[in-house]
Structures are given as C-alpha cells and as structure tokens.
C-alpha cells in the first residue's frame, strides 16, 4: 500500500471521504455489506469520492469476487491487519469475552491509526464516514476525524449498546458510544425507530444531530434479476438462521399445521431456506426438523450463493419470509426483542422492490412499521404458530405466479432506492463541509 490515502488537493469535481468499514466487498457474509458499498458507489454521482479503510479479505467467512469487480476504480480500498482475538486467545474453543470489548477485532484500531498517520494529514479529506458494526470502526472513525481535522459521520446499521449486554459490556461500551456520539457531527440511524431510541437516550444532544437514512434496494442490481418461478408454492427465507433471533421453527411448524388442516397442498408446496449458515446443519436443528416431518418439502442450503442468483430465487417465490425477533418471554428475550425492534434487515427492502408477498414473523417494531407504511406485507407474531399457518393458507389462496421480469417499483417503495438514499447522505456531508468552511 504505497499510495497515500489523499494528496491534499481536490481531484476534479470530487470531495474526498474517508470511509471506515469492516464489511466491504468482496465480503458476502450478509447483505449488511451492501449499505456501505452502495453508498460509496453512488456518492460518486454526487461529487464524493471514497477511500475505504477496511480489513483483510481473510476476515470474511464468505466472499464473492463479483462484488469486488463491481467497485468503481475511483474508489481506493486500503486493508490493514485486524487480528481476531477469538483465534488468538481461544483455548479449546473458549476465549475470555471481557478481553474482546468492544469486539473481537479491536487490535484493528491500532493498525488503522498507524496507517493513517503514515499516509494522510489534515486537508487530505473533507469528512470521515464510519459504520457500525464493528464498534471498532466507529472508534477508528472518531480518532481519524480528530487527526484529519474534519467532521465525522457515524453510521449505525444496527443499535450498539443494548440491554441484553453483560453489565461490564454495557458500562464500557456505553462510555465508548457516548464518546463517538459526542465526536460525531451527524449520527445516521438506519430506521426511524433507532432514531427515536437515540433521542430518548441522549436528550441533551441536539435532535438534528440524528438523521435517518434507511437501508434500501439498488435498482441497477434488481434490473438484472431474472425471477425463477417454480411450479410449486414456494416459501423462501434467504439468509442466516439461528436459535435466537432468526429461528425458522415456528414457520416450519406452521407449514405442518397448514398441511394438516388442508390450507396448503403438500404436493404443491416447498419451503426453501437459502444461505442458512452453520445452524442449518446443526444436529439440534436437524432433530427438530425430523420431529416436524416436512420431508422433501423442505430444502436447506447452508452455503451462501452469489447475490444475484439468490435474488432470482427470491423474486420467483410465492412468499418471502422475514425472521427478525426472538421467541419467548424470558428477560433475555425481552431485551433482545427491544433491540431487534429497531432494525429492518436490508433484504426486506429488496423484498419490497420485488413485489412478491411478504410474511414477517414479528410482533411489532421497525419491520412492522415499514410494511404498514408501504402496504408491503403481512406481519404475525413469531410465537403464534396457528396464526402463521392461517396466514400461509390465505397467501396460498391468493397466489399469483411470479412474472418473468420484475414490475416497476410501487411509489411508496421508490423512496428506498439506494441512489436516492446516497443523495441524502451527500446532502448531509455537504451541509457539514459547508459549515466547516463558513
């Protein structure tokens, strides 16, 4: 990495943005990577050229080289070491959690700051944009903004500090979050619910510091999608599953109930869980599946597939499922539910653009708020298996075959196109830079 991050001069029409992001192409671990990638791509259209400070590609459990090939040449990506303390400190698969605050990759901070000190100076950048998760990215961003003497925009894809944390984590990370909030000139929240939470937790901070810019969909990507409709009634969940926040068992039990009540035809129905991650192959999960007895009407693909291919399956489905809430009423479940209620998985916006029926297993929160605002789908509490079964039966009765090409986006959905969202971010950045130079 011999090239400097910036040269202190304006290059053409572009302003210069330092982006600190753990997740960046070719990372394909989750759709969360799309937020930062698409921001950097479309900010070019609005006069902002990004230099990305990230981690080695080996840190990504799943990578898609096609992602990296689509990053414009104008965007420079610098990758510096980010040791994983889980690997460094683990003994027999166990490692001391208190040494991994705020996250397992905090040594990345020191490598990143040394890199910046060598290769950048005040005047090289007009602003810094740092995105969470990982928390270390926000700490790097805060330090970089001070070193480079430019404003920080702190982007929260997810809430950071929340009640389900251990007391130690909540204490230490709460202090770190407050430091980032104090340093940042703007805090980007990716749902209105998250912004309301920040306003409640930071009543002394000016409300205009907190700005909502949601996740969204990329029309350029979706225009390339070719739906893959099936002769069966296909119920699809693309993405990771687990036993906590994204448990598919209520859905699968509901399918069983719908079969038994004649609301779904077993011979014409298939459930597909795509890109489940390790939990899809976990013995405990497989034992639960055997008890439900869906047989070959259930297909599980644990490995992630290329992004556009996964979109094709989703666009050809009859029901797209959202899993985004823990089950049960334990104290832990209630705390995690409060956290997840502020989030909307990035794929929900792609679901909306596809125009296929959406079944969200949530009891409220940001997902329900979005689907209500866009009239985009059905919500059912995740623990109410009979209600889920009835909803599936109703969707089966109303089914229409997926078109061979996506229809135009409905007006309520168009506001979530990523280029439009990037324009909103560019406006935030321009406001800050204008204030700095005034």
Secondary structure, 3 states (H helix, E strand, C coil): CCCCCCCCCCECCEEEEEEECCCCCCECCCCCHHHHHHHHHHHHHHCEEEEEEEECHHHCCCECHHHHHCCCCCCEEEEECCCCHHHHHCECCECCHHHHCCCCCCHHHHHHHHHHHHHCCCCCCCEEEEEECCHHHHHHHHHHHHHHCCEEEEEECCCCCCCCCCHHHHHHHHHHHHHHHHHCCEEEECCHHHHHHHHHHCCCCCHHHEEECCCCECHHHHCCCCCCCCCCEEEEEECCCCCCCCCCHHHHHHHHHHHHCCCCCHHHEEEEEECCCHHHHCHHHHHHHHHHCCHHHEEEECCCCCHHHHHHHHHCCCEEEEECCCCCCCHHHHHHHHHHCCCCCHHHHHHHHHCCCEEEECCCHHHHHHHHHHCCCEECCCCCHHHHHHHHHHHHHCCCCCCCCCCCCCHHHHCCEHHHHHHHHHHHHHHHHHHHHC
